[in-house]
Amino acid sequence: MLRFVKPAVLIPDVQTRAQLAALRSLGAAGYDTHAVSHRHSAMGLRSNYAIHRALHPEYSDPTFCDWLRTYCDQNAIKLIVPSAGILEAVRREFSAFKPLLPVADDPQVVFRANDKVATYECWRANGLLEHHPLTIVATHGEAFDLSAFPAPIFIKGGQGFDGETPGEGFHSCSSVELADRTIHEMHDAGYSKVLVQGGVTGRQVCVSLLMGASGALAANVVVDCHAEPHSKGTMSLRRTHWLQDVFEDAVRRLRALQWMGCAMVEYRRDDETGAFNVIEVNARFWQYLHLDLHAGVDFPRLLAEWFLEGRDPEPIAPKQGLVCRDTFPGEFAQLVDALRRPAGRSRALIGFLSRFFDPRIYSDLNFRGDRMIFYSEFVKFLRSEIVGLGRRLHRTAKA
């Protein structure tokens, strides 16, 4: 029996958890999925939900747009699932690829949301500085004062995708002196403007949204189960927990940006007072997307139906209290952070093991119909950790 297949959709960057989740969603919904990446080892290229698989030149390669155009024409692609990388790669040819991209028609709207400085300036112009950390834009050649900024001080580049690159366009500084030096170094490296944000405390909260012309078409709210994210900054263990005031703030911010399509707004929220501060917008699919799928808010499928069929989704009430984890490296990194602290090591280890074997907790990679990716990636992770440990021991022995 032939399976009914919906239009062809191209899912790039399937080496990431976000795009892997999008691939799984669209494949399960019956779309003719094309999983592509520049990496041979990309998880999504081994997914059971990938009907077609292809490797392409790196985004920096001058031939990439030609490759993409030819591939889309030959395979009758009707939708390209946006990622930060693909949007940046087609920036100069945006009008040519816009018919396949479920984003706003205006490229200034699209790329403003992927630029930290432009996003802040838009919110400032629209009076949206409530629930916002202490922030300034440091412009090259102009004086700035950081004396009132609480540490850590975050420095973010204002050049779209480059602003996401740790060590280049993103820095966390432990002191005013280090922040001052970092800002000048970034100016010298070509960033004409950088965003400077004071550190805020609280639990990480994220709002996932599909935005249409009339506002929010679908939404979910996710909170970090850990009081603090692990050293790499992501929510390795998270649960669904609706927060109406945070949701409403996120909608206001995306409407000010005139954003169309899917995006996530990240916050820090105080558990006791309920006070919250926005951190940033991720104008693309997000790392914890698998939890949204489990909660019944199937954003990639909803996005495809909205874009290809002009169909707004029926109201969706996300399932509350569901928990999903980034088992590795996320939860392992969280455990290592805990074991480095002088107190609570036994409790951290017991908690990690209990969650690892708890069948009620979902795992990003261990997805129905596609579970082999979890096991193969776990083996790769263990091998890399063993090799890393061996190198560290070798350096210690030589010292």
Number of C-alpha atoms within 10 A of each C-alpha: 3 4 6 8 12 13 14 21 24 28 25 26 25 27 19 16 21 19 27 28 28 25 31 24 21 27 22 16 17 16 22 22 26 25 28 22 23 16 16 13 11 18 22 29 25 17 22 16 24 24 15 15 16 14 14 18 15 14 17 11 10 11 12 17 22 10 12 17 13 12 15 20 10 9 14 13 18 18 23 22 24 23 21 18 16 19 25 19 19 17 15 11 12 17 14 12 17 18 14 19 18 19 23 17 14 13 15 10 17 21 21 22 24 25 24 26 23 22 22 25 17 16 18 13 11 13 10 16 16 12 16 20 19 16 17 18 20 22 16 17 10 6 7 12 10 17 9 9 20 17 16 17 24 20 24 28 28 25 21 19 19 19 23 20 12 11 9 15 21 20 23 19 19 14 15 18 11 13 22 18 11 17 23 16 13 21 17 11 11 11 22 15 21 26 24 25 23 20 19 21 13 18 19 26 27 30 23 27 27 26 23 21 12 9 16 21 20 23 24 26 22 25 25 21 19 14 14 16 20 20 11 11 11 18 28 26 24 25 24 24 19 19 16 10 11 23 19 12 19 24 21 16 20 25 17 16 19 18 24 23 27 28 22 23 24 19 24 25 21 16 11 7 8 12 13 24 23 23 19 18 22 20 25 21 24 21 18 24 25 29 24 23 18 18 20 13 24 23 27 24 22 22 27 23 14 19 20 14 9 10 12 16 14 9 10 14 13 21 16 14 14 18 21 25 23 22 22 18 15 20 21 15 17 25 18 16 15 18 16 10 9 7 10 11 16 11 11 17 15 11 12 17 11 11 18 15 9 10 9 10 16 22 20 23 24 16 16 9 11 15 13 16 17 17 12 13 14 16 12 11 14 13 12 12 13 12 12 12 12 12 12 12 12 11 10 9 8 7 6
